[in-house]
Amino acid sequence: ARGDRRGDAAERHDQEEAGELFEDFVERQPLEEVYDTVHIPALALAETHWQLGELNEGKHKFIMQSLKEMIQDRGERQQEMQAVKDAADAPATDAPASDGDESRASAINSTGCSVLCLPARTEADEITALMLAQVLETKGCVVHAVSVTSMAGEMVDLVDRYTADIVCVSA
């Protein structure tokens, strides 16, 4: 058990260091370039080694979870920065405040396209869809990325309900 704790601590340290490197890259390069040159190759490499049996289930799960958390954290920071920018750009009015997400979506939707990102079957597909969603959001699109845990029937229903201009299937 002692060795496991050291391993867990080392993995957490590795994850923190990877997160710091990711943020450093994003400060110096466009998000899509970081995803194209760092995250997608890392994801593809992990998937390849796992499918070949060269990576155990626990390590594969750790890599997938780490990548997903980094991307989700980046998405949350991106939304916070956009909310601050929107608040600074918004004219002062006496009208009652509406739901922030709804007003942001309406503002973006009036200028950009609507995209639905669906993962084909694996967590790697979901992570790739999350990356695409973030990049498209920086371009002014309204994007909805679906979890891989959604059933195929639910995804079909989403396509019908969401009325997206574009549906992307990540595989």
Secondary structure, DSSP 8 states (H G I E B T S, - for coil): -HHHHHHHHHHHHHHHHHHHHHHHHHHHS-HHHHIIIIIHHHHHHHHHHHHTT-S-HHHHHHHHHHHHHHHHHHHHHHHHHHHHHHHHHS---SS----HHHHHHHHHHTTS-EEEEEE-SSHHHHHHHHHHHHHHHHTT-EEEE--TTS-HHHHHHHHHHH--SEEEEE-
